[in-house]
């Protein structure tokens, strides 16, 4: 009597390995299933980088929200070294554009991988790729280049930093947070003082923290890559809503994450940055924009 042994490691259940490992081992599932059928052994179905039970279908498409243009004051006068990079306050004119309602989800990114247009995210303790039940969590463990590639696949682009801040303040209002100036409490944000968690939550889990236009998770859950290079102040920042592409290497990240214990990291005017090739310990994801 023939026996079929399928180990946990093969299925990506050990040591943080992702479920696609079973497929990547180049085991021909058709032959394995035929062998197993002879002995009534159940074999997990493998399709599109997922073990059965974590299929990326049906894929919820990107939902676009129109952000009406206008002029706003970008930056802050807040005291402290944490906000020195967010100065000086300056006026920026934003053209009407569209932004994705949510951060890009695991299942949305998986479609791009499965079609050969995107590379796989990294894997690890905080990474959502290949983990059961994470289809509607934000994709993370992606670098700036991967974010850019997915944006092109989805028919969009990364937002400029000024577009992002304009959208995060509900259209350029003088708000600290997407919802206004009230404290960043656990009902509004995945992250923050007393609310930080060991990982992400499904997108739009905290609707009380949405912007007036309905954008979810513009504070917390995952930081979001934007197009701009990072400069240590707003000196020479564009006033027309375009991205800063001056000297430097690092790219800007915005919005804070599930691990942001300090509320200031969740503010709409706080600026973070990282090397474009870094996955930032799994706390950065993707938000899309597109021009009209």
C-alpha positions as CSV (number, residue, x, y, z in Angstrom):
1,X,0.0,0.0,0.0
2,X,1.5,3.3,-1.1
3,X,1.6,6.1,1.4
4,X,1.6,9.9,0.8
5,X,3.3,12.1,3.4
6,X,2.7,15.9,3.2
7,X,4.6,17.7,5.8
8,X,3.7,21.0,7.5
9,X,6.8,22.6,6.0
10,X,5.6,21.7,2.5
11,X,2.3,23.4,3.2
12,X,4.0,26.6,4.5
13,X,2.8,26.1,8.1
14,X,6.2,26.0,9.8
15,X,8.6,28.9,10.5
16,X,6.6,31.6,8.8
17,X,6.9,30.0,5.4
18,X,4.1,31.0,3.0
19,X,1.6,28.6,1.5
20,X,3.0,29.0,-1.9
21,X,6.0,26.9,-0.9
22,X,4.0,23.8,-1.7
23,X,3.6,25.0,-5.3
24,X,7.2,26.2,-5.5
25,X,8.6,22.8,-4.6
26,X,7.7,21.9,-8.1
27,X,5.6,18.9,-6.9
28,X,3.1,18.2,-9.7
29,X,-0.2,18.3,-8.0
30,X,-1.9,16.4,-10.7
31,X,0.3,13.4,-10.2
32,X,0.2,13.7,-6.5
33,X,-3.6,13.8,-6.5
34,X,-3.7,10.7,-8.8
35,X,-1.4,8.9,-6.4
36,X,-3.5,10.0,-3.4
37,X,-6.8,9.0,-5.0
38,X,-5.7,5.4,-5.2
39,X,-5.5,5.4,-1.4
40,X,-8.3,7.8,-0.6
41,X,-5.9,10.4,0.8
42,X,-7.0,14.0,0.7
43,X,-4.6,16.4,-0.9
44,X,-4.9,20.2,-0.4
45,X,-5.7,22.0,-3.6
46,X,-3.1,24.4,-4.7
47,X,-4.1,27.4,-6.8
48,X,-2.6,30.9,-7.3
49,X,-0.2,30.8,-4.3
50,X,-2.9,29.7,-1.8
51,X,-3.8,26.5,-0.1
52,X,-7.5,25.7,-0.1
53,X,-9.2,27.8,2.5
54,X,-7.3,30.9,1.7
55,X,-8.2,31.4,-2.0
56,X,-7.9,35.0,-3.3
57,X,-11.2,34.8,-5.1
58,X,-13.5,36.5,-5.5
59,X,-11.3,39.5,-5.6
60,X,-12.8,42.7,-4.4
61,X,-11.7,45.4,-7.0
62,X,-10.0,48.6,-6.0
63,X,-12.7,51.1,-5.0
64,X,-11.9,54.7,-6.1
65,X,-13.0,57.8,-4.2
66,X,-12.9,61.2,-5.9
67,X,-11.0,63.8,-3.9
68,X,-12.1,67.3,-5.1
69,X,-9.1,69.6,-5.6
70,X,-8.3,72.8,-3.8
71,X,-5.6,74.8,-2.0
72,X,-4.5,73.9,1.5
73,X,-1.8,74.6,4.0
74,X,0.6,71.6,4.2
75,X,2.7,71.0,7.2
76,X,2.6,72.0,10.8
77,X,3.7,74.6,13.3
78,X,3.8,72.0,16.1
79,X,6.8,72.3,18.4
80,X,9.4,69.5,18.8
81,X,12.0,67.7,16.8
82,X,9.5,65.2,15.6
83,X,7.8,67.8,13.4
84,X,10.9,69.7,12.1
85,X,10.7,67.8,8.8
86,X,7.0,69.0,8.4
87,X,8.0,72.6,8.2
88,X,7.6,75.2,7.0
89,X,3.8,75.4,6.5
90,X,3.3,76.2,2.8
91,X,0.3,76.4,0.4
92,X,-0.2,73.7,-2.1
93,X,-2.7,73.6,-4.9
94,X,-4.2,70.1,-5.5
95,X,-6.0,69.0,-8.6
96,X,-9.0,66.8,-8.4
97,X,-7.8,63.1,-8.3
98,X,-8.9,59.7,-7.2
99,X,-7.6,57.7,-4.3
100,X,-8.3,54.1,-3.3
101,X,-10.7,53.8,-0.5
102,X,-8.5,51.2,1.2
103,X,-4.9,50.2,1.3
104,X,-4.2,47.5,-1.3
105,X,-5.3,44.1,0.1
106,X,-3.5,40.8,0.0
107,X,-6.0,39.4,-2.5
108,X,-5.6,42.4,-4.8
109,X,-1.9,42.2,-4.7
110,X,-2.0,38.4,-5.3
111,X,-3.8,38.9,-8.6
112,X,-0.9,40.9,-9.8
113,X,1.6,38.2,-8.7
114,X,-0.5,35.5,-10.3
115,X,-0.5,37.3,-13.6
116,X,3.2,37.7,-13.5
117,X,3.2,41.4,-13.2
118,X,4.4,41.8,-9.6
119,X,6.9,40.0,-7.4
120,X,6.0,38.2,-4.2
121,X,6.1,40.2,-1.0
122,X,8.6,39.2,1.7
123,X,7.5,36.7,4.4
124,X,8.0,36.9,8.2
125,X,6.4,37.4,11.5
126,X,4.3,40.4,10.6
127,X,3.9,39.7,6.9
128,X,0.4,38.9,5.6
129,X,1.5,37.1,2.4
130,X,0.3,33.5,2.3
131,X,-1.2,33.4,5.8
132,X,-4.7,31.9,6.1
133,X,-7.5,34.4,6.5
134,X,-5.5,37.5,5.5
135,X,-7.1,38.1,2.1
136,X,-8.7,41.4,3.2
137,X,-5.8,42.6,5.3
138,X,-3.5,45.2,3.8
139,X,-0.6,43.8,1.8
140,X,2.7,44.6,3.7
141,X,6.3,43.5,3.5
142,X,6.6,45.3,0.1
143,X,9.2,47.8,-0.8
144,X,8.7,51.1,-2.7
145,X,9.5,49.5,-6.1
146,X,6.9,46.7,-5.6
147,X,4.4,49.3,-4.6
148,X,5.1,51.3,-7.7
149,X,4.8,48.2,-9.9
150,X,1.4,47.2,-8.4
151,X,0.1,50.8,-8.8
152,X,0.8,50.6,-12.6
153,X,-0.8,47.2,-12.8
154,X,-3.9,48.6,-11.1
155,X,-4.1,51.5,-13.5
156,X,-3.0,54.1,-11.0
157,X,0.1,55.4,-9.3
158,X,1.4,56.2,-5.9
159,X,0.0,59.5,-4.5
160,X,2.3,62.5,-4.1
161,X,3.0,63.4,-0.5
162,X,0.9,66.5,-0.8
163,X,-2.1,64.6,-2.3
164,X,-1.8,62.1,0.5
165,X,-1.9,64.8,3.3
166,X,-4.7,66.6,1.5
167,X,-6.8,63.4,1.4
168,X,-5.9,62.5,5.0
169,X,-7.2,65.8,6.2
170,X,-10.5,65.3,4.5
171,X,-9.7,67.7,1.7
172,X,-7.1,70.1,3.3
173,X,-8.8,70.8,6.6
174,X,-6.8,71.9,9.6
175,X,-7.0,68.5,11.2
176,X,-4.4,66.5,13.1
177,X,-6.0,63.2,12.1
178,X,-8.3,62.0,9.3
179,X,-11.3,62.2,11.6
180,X,-10.5,65.6,13.1
181,X,-8.6,66.7,16.2
182,X,-10.0,64.2,18.7
183,X,-7.5,61.8,20.2
184,X,-6.4,58.7,18.4
185,X,-8.5,56.1,20.3
186,X,-8.9,52.4,19.7
187,X,-12.2,52.8,18.0
188,X,-10.7,55.0,15.3
189,X,-7.3,53.4,14.5
190,X,-5.4,50.2,14.3
191,X,-2.5,51.3,16.4
192,X,-1.9,54.1,18.9
193,X,-1.4,54.4,22.6
194,X,-2.9,51.4,24.3
195,X,-4.2,50.1,21.0
196,X,-1.1,48.9,19.2
197,X,-1.3,45.3,18.1
198,X,0.9,42.5,16.9
199,X,-0.3,42.8,13.4
200,X,-2.8,44.3,10.9
201,X,-6.5,44.0,10.8
202,X,-8.8,43.8,7.7
203,X,-9.0,47.1,5.9
204,X,-11.8,49.4,7.0
205,X,-12.1,47.7,10.4
206,X,-12.3,51.1,12.1
207,X,-14.8,53.2,10.2
208,X,-15.0,55.8,13.0
209,X,-11.5,56.9,11.8
210,X,-12.5,57.4,8.2
211,X,-12.0,60.7,6.4
212,X,-15.1,62.7,5.4
213,X,-14.8,61.2,1.9
214,X,-14.8,57.7,3.3
215,X,-11.1,56.8,3.0
216,X,-10.2,54.0,5.5
217,X,-7.0,53.6,7.5
218,X,-5.3,56.8,6.6
219,X,-4.0,56.5,10.1
220,X,-2.8,53.2,11.4
221,X,-2.9,49.6,10.2
222,X,0.0,50.1,7.8
223,X,2.2,53.0,6.8
224,X,1.8,53.9,3.1
225,X,4.4,54.5,0.5
226,X,4.1,57.8,-1.5
227,X,5.9,58.8,-4.6
228,X,8.1,61.5,-3.1
229,X,11.8,61.4,-2.2
230,X,12.4,62.5,1.4
231,X,13.8,65.9,2.2
232,X,14.5,67.0,5.8
233,X,12.2,69.9,5.4
234,X,9.6,71.3,2.9
235,X,12.3,73.6,1.5
236,X,11.9,73.4,-2.3
237,X,8.7,71.3,-2.0
238,X,6.4,71.6,-5.1
239,X,3.5,73.9,-4.7
240,X,1.4,72.3,-7.5
241,X,0.7,68.9,-5.8
242,X,3.4,67.0,-7.7
243,X,5.9,64.7,-6.0
244,X,9.3,66.0,-4.8
245,X,12.0,64.2,-6.9
246,X,15.0,66.1,-5.9
247,X,18.3,64.9,-4.4
248,X,18.3,62.0,-2.0
249,X,17.5,58.3,-2.0
250,X,14.9,57.6,0.7
251,X,11.2,57.7,0.0
252,X,8.4,59.0,2.2
253,X,6.0,56.9,4.1
254,X,2.8,58.3,5.7
255,X,0.1,57.3,8.2
256,X,1.5,55.2,10.9
257,X,0.8,51.5,11.5
258,X,-0.5,48.9,13.9
259,X,2.8,49.2,15.8
260,X,2.7,52.9,16.2
261,X,2.5,53.3,20.0
262,X,3.0,57.1,19.8
263,X,-0.1,59.0,18.6
264,X,2.1,61.6,16.9
265,X,3.1,58.9,14.4
266,X,-0.5,58.7,13.3
267,X,-1.0,62.4,12.6
268,X,-1.7,63.5,9.1
269,X,1.2,65.9,9.1
270,X,3.8,63.4,10.4
271,X,6.5,62.3,7.9
272,X,8.3,59.0,7.9
273,X,10.9,57.7,5.4
274,X,12.7,54.6,4.4
275,X,15.1,53.3,1.8
276,X,13.1,52.3,-1.3
277,X,14.3,48.8,-1.2
278,X,13.3,48.1,2.4
279,X,10.2,46.3,3.5
280,X,10.3,48.3,6.8
281,X,9.8,45.3,9.2
282,X,6.4,44.6,7.7
283,X,4.7,47.8,8.7
284,X,4.3,49.5,5.3
285,X,1.7,48.9,2.6
286,X,0.3,50.6,-0.5
287,X,-2.3,53.3,-1.1
288,X,-3.2,54.2,-4.7
289,X,-4.0,57.4,-6.5
290,X,-4.9,58.2,-10.1
291,X,-5.2,61.4,-12.1
292,X,-8.4,62.5,-13.7
